[in-house]
Amino acid sequence: MVLRFVHLSDIHFGQGSAVKRAIDTDVRKALLRDCQESAERFGKADSLLITGDIAYSGTKPEYVEAANWLDRLCEACGCLRANVQMVPGNHDVNWSHVDATARILRSNIRGSARPEEAHETLAEVCIGVEGFGECALTRPLLDYANFAEQYGTPPDSDAKPFWTKKLSLGHDVAARVYGLTTSLVSDNQDKKVPVPQWLGASQMTALGSSESEIAIALMHHPLKCFGDEALIAPYIRRRVTLLLTGHEHLPEIATCVDHATGHSRLEVTAGAVTPEEDGRGYVFTYNWLELSLIADKERQGLKVELWPRVWQAGAETFEADAIRLQGRESVVAELACPSLRLAEQGRTPLEGSPVVDDAAAPTDQDAMTWNEQEYGELRLLFWRAEWQERLRILVELKLFPAGTAGPLPQVMERRALDQVAQAGRLAELGRALHPSNPESPNPFVGQGEVKNGD
């Protein structure tokens, strides 16, 4: 089984002058064309992986623009428009929502003499918080989180600001994807005066170690940007096989080996789709990735083939990054995972469908009409509605009593939507989303572009 992804980062919707925005729009149109051609050559993508800085100022209008472009990108790549996994970057922080409390907390954490002190402060600020965006550090990321909800990849909560998903690689082995939030203490001076970021203990220890899973981590900042690098590096080094990052606008590829365990890791920095104008001569870049399981008797691991794509100004198109790859179009890495055990080697097989999602999934009762892909589309449509419309739907489905005041907390809406899926009520949800045609067997026909909703 092969998994294909498009990895992109630092798109920066909303940045710059009118001239800069016109240039960026032109580049993004060229990227759509290149993705369509690449999908015809390599095969359709299963998903988009975005490692942060989707917006430039973390505001709702920027995310509306981003959603419309991502719809077209998914179509070009051949994947469902709900199949987008993302993490926030420092530009996804809405600075207008950074209040005095947040500034003091950020300053204290970033000035910590020891990583352990910063971890303790992060834990104390967010302990016991079930929703996301409720504490001073995460509130400036709430517009981002509402945007990520439609793709099923919002940070879970203030206490656990990450998400995970599983994708099958065959042989009953899953790729466990972790989406980590690295911009909790970012501010708008990060580029001018580099200061350490902090991952925190809850995200560090969330990186699991399993004989039936291969870990893939998405995060905006590379490891060298962290003040707690000494604490988190061992977890990354021994548990993560593929690390995808952004932030640094120059693309990088590096293979690392933990000699104590024999575990290999590939680190890929995407570069920037549309970088800022800062005089450093960045180019427009993104990547195609193909993942497959190495399942020989003598070795187990992950094979990754990477096609870096780079903008050619003269041709005004994306092409293979042949200069960096010394004339080659792609690079292949075979990554050893010594702790991995295949089912035929005595491990208990995993149960589930070819694509396993940790989000709520339909029950068998509804399986003949609805499947996980349709749930993803319904979730996307639900979160693209205004909060008043979402509340109407939840009341109509009797998940909240009539007269409930809104807007509801994000976590309450998410749990209610998951409850609908777990109860096998997706057909009802589809009809509620399309009240003008309640008998339609296909509630996804004729969907327009995104509205500037909540």
Stockholm file with secondary structure:
# STOCKHOLM 1.0

chainA/1-454         MVLRFVHLSDIHFGQGSAVKRAIDTDVRKALLRDCQESAERFGKADSLLITGDIAYSGTKPEYVEAANWLDRLCEACGCLRANVQMVPGNHDVNWSHVDATARILRSNIRGSARPEEAHETLAEVCIGVEGFGECALTRPLLDYANFAEQYGTPPDSDAKPFWTKKLSLGHDVAARVYGLTTSLVSDNQDKKVPVPQWLGASQMTALGSSESEIAIALMHHPLKCFGDEALIAPYIRRRVTLLLTGHEHLPEIATCVDHATGHSRLEVTAGAVTPEEDGRGYVFTYNWLELSLIADKERQGLKVELWPRVWQAGAETFEADAIRLQGRESVVAELACPSLRLAEQGRTPLEGSPVVDDAAAPTDQDAMTWNEQEYGELRLLFWRAEWQERLRILVELKLFPAGTAGPLPQVMERRALDQVAQAGRLAELGRALHPSNPESPNPFVGQGEVKNGD
#=GR chainA/1-454 SS CEEEEEEECCCCBTCSCHHHHHHHHHHHHHHHHHHHHHHHHHCCCSEEEEESCCBSSCCHHHHHHHHHHHHHHHHHHTSCTTCEEEECCGGGSCGGGCCHHHHHHHHHHHTCSSHHHHHHHHHHHHTTCCSSSCSTTTGGGHHHHHHHHTTTCSCCCSSSCEEEEEEEEETTEEEEEEEECCCTTCCTTTTTSCCCBCCCHHHHTTSCCCTTEEEEEECSSCGGGBTTHHHHHHHHHHHEEEEEECSSSSCEEEEEEETTTTEEEEEEECCBSSCCCSSSCCCBEEEEEEEEEEECSSCEEEEEEEEEEEEETTTTEEEECTTTTTTCSCEEEEEECTTCCCGGGTCCCCCSCSEECSSCCCCGGGTTTCCHHHHHHHHHHHHHSCHHHHHHHHHHTTSSCTTCCSCCCHHHHHHHHHHHHHTTCHHHHHHHHCTTSTTCSCTTTTCCCCCSCC
#=GC SS_cons         CEEEEEEECCCCBTCSCHHHHHHHHHHHHHHHHHHHHHHHHHCCCSEEEEESCCBSSCCHHHHHHHHHHHHHHHHHHTSCTTCEEEECCGGGSCGGGCCHHHHHHHHHHHTCSSHHHHHHHHHHHHTTCCSSSCSTTTGGGHHHHHHHHTTTCSCCCSSSCEEEEEEEEETTEEEEEEEECCCTTCCTTTTTSCCCBCCCHHHHTTSCCCTTEEEEEECSSCGGGBTTHHHHHHHHHHHEEEEEECSSSSCEEEEEEETTTTEEEEEEECCBSSCCCSSSCCCBEEEEEEEEEEECSSCEEEEEEEEEEEEETTTTEEEECTTTTTTCSCEEEEEECTTCCCGGGTCCCCCSCSEECSSCCCCGGGTTTCCHHHHHHHHHHHHHSCHHHHHHHHHHTTSSCTTCCSCCCHHHHHHHHHHHHHTTCHHHHHHHHCTTSTTCSCTTTTCCCCCSCC
//
